[in-house]
Every structure is written in structure tokens, then in C-alpha cells.
Amino acid sequence: FNIIAIPLLVGMGQDDALHVYHRYQEGGPGSIARAVRETGAAIFLTTFTTSVGFAGIFFSNHRGLLSLAKISVVGIILCWIAAVVVLPAALRIVEWRRALRGAST
């Protein structure tokens, strides 16, 4: 059952990150906080509703389904953290490095 969850998690993580990155590109450098503020709530809602859907499987009496629920809920939450914490941090590091290169020339 977990084989089914992995492509789903990859797709949701990619979708979340693309929404944040696209909003960041619209605003340009320095707009990381705005990008997360504008897209973070929508990403949170999709993460929450999908997690609640998979959490319903926690009540099953089947070890395979229980494992699917665990991996899906944890994976979806980690995708959200990656989209609203890790990606903005990486974008900020890229901005910082570009500013240092520009200041040294």
C-alpha cells in the first residue's frame, strides 16, 4: 500500500513548493515573506484536509492500511514544512549569496 503513497507525496510536495516559488518569482527578490504569507494558508488547508482524509484510515483493522495512513500523514506534513520553511530558507540563502557576489564586484 505504501507504494501508492510515495508518488502522491512527491506530487503534493512538488505542488506546494511550486506555488510558493511561483509567488516568489512574481514578487522578485525580497518577497519571500510575502510569498509564504500569501500561499502558506492555502497550502496548509490542502495539507490539513488531505491529512484528515488519510487519518481516517487510522481506525482500520488492517496493518497495510494503517501503515499507509502513517506514512501519508507524516509525509504530507513534512511536505508542508519543506514548502513553507525549507524552500524559503533556501531562497533566502540564494538571495544572500547573490548580494555578497554583487557587493564584492
Secondary structure by P-SEA (a helix, b strand, c coil): caaaaaaaaaaaaaaaaaaaaaaaaaacccaaaaaaaacaaaaaaaaaaaaaaaacccccccaaaaaaaaaaaaaaaaaaaaaccaaaaaaaaaaaaaaaaaaac
